Amino acid sequence: MEFYNGHFWGMHFIWWIIWIIFLIWIFFIPFGRPGQNLKKEGPLDILKKRFAKGEISREEYEESRKLLNSDNQP
């Protein structure tokens, strides 16, 4: 154990590391983690998933797809 001016440097160093990790966690974790899917699903993607699950019929799918595609056209 080494004391320098009344401080135990080993524990002081550990507290600095804890604070740095805590600050990194606060500021960087909300922006996403590596490997996290950040892509937002669009209406057409949701429609395709519903059709694949069998929640809507082929006619409903085609009608909704045409409606969504016509909204995207200028």
C-alpha positions as CSV (number, residue, x, y, z in Angstrom):
1,M,0.0,0.0,0.0
2,E,1.4,3.3,-1.0
3,F,0.2,6.5,0.6
4,Y,1.0,9.9,-0.9
5,N,-0.1,13.0,1.0
6,G,-2.8,11.0,2.7
7,H,-4.4,9.5,-0.4
8,F,-4.5,5.9,-1.2
9,W,-3.8,6.1,-5.0
10,G,-5.0,2.7,-5.9
11,M,-8.6,3.4,-4.7
12,H,-8.5,6.9,-6.1
13,F,-7.6,5.5,-9.5
14,I,-10.4,2.9,-9.4
15,W,-13.0,5.7,-8.7
16,W,-11.8,7.7,-11.7
17,I,-12.2,4.6,-13.9
18,I,-15.7,4.0,-12.5
19,W,-16.7,7.6,-13.2
20,I,-15.3,7.5,-16.7
21,I,-17.2,4.3,-17.5
22,F,-20.4,5.8,-16.0
23,L,-20.1,8.9,-18.1
24,I,-19.5,6.9,-21.3
25,W,-22.5,4.7,-20.5
26,I,-24.7,7.8,-20.0
27,F,-23.7,9.6,-23.2
28,F,-23.1,6.8,-25.7
29,I,-25.5,3.9,-24.9
30,P,-28.7,5.9,-25.8
31,F,-27.3,6.3,-29.4
32,G,-27.3,2.6,-30.0
33,R,-25.2,-0.5,-29.4
34,P,-23.1,-2.3,-32.0
35,G,-25.2,-4.8,-33.8
36,Q,-28.4,-3.1,-32.9
37,N,-30.9,-2.8,-35.8
38,L,-31.3,0.9,-36.3
39,K,-33.4,0.7,-39.5
40,K,-36.9,1.9,-39.2
41,E,-39.6,-0.1,-40.8
42,G,-41.7,1.6,-43.4
43,P,-45.3,1.0,-44.2
44,L,-44.5,-1.3,-47.1
45,D,-42.2,-3.4,-44.9
46,I,-45.0,-3.8,-42.3
47,L,-47.5,-4.7,-45.1
48,K,-45.1,-7.4,-46.4
49,K,-44.7,-8.9,-42.9
50,R,-48.5,-8.9,-42.4
51,F,-49.0,-10.7,-45.7
52,A,-46.2,-13.2,-44.9
53,K,-47.9,-14.0,-41.5
54,G,-51.2,-14.5,-43.2
55,E,-52.9,-11.6,-41.4
56,I,-54.2,-10.2,-44.7
57,S,-55.3,-11.8,-47.9
58,R,-53.6,-11.4,-51.3
59,E,-56.2,-9.0,-52.5
60,E,-55.9,-6.8,-49.4
61,Y,-52.1,-6.9,-49.9
62,E,-52.2,-5.9,-53.6
63,E,-54.7,-3.1,-52.9
64,S,-52.7,-1.7,-50.0
65,R,-49.5,-2.0,-51.9
66,K,-50.9,-0.1,-54.9
67,L,-52.2,2.6,-52.5
68,L,-48.8,3.0,-50.8
69,N,-47.0,3.1,-54.1
70,S,-49.4,5.7,-55.5
71,D,-48.7,7.9,-52.4
72,N,-44.9,7.7,-53.1
73,Q,-45.4,8.9,-56.7
74,P,-45.1,12.8,-57.2
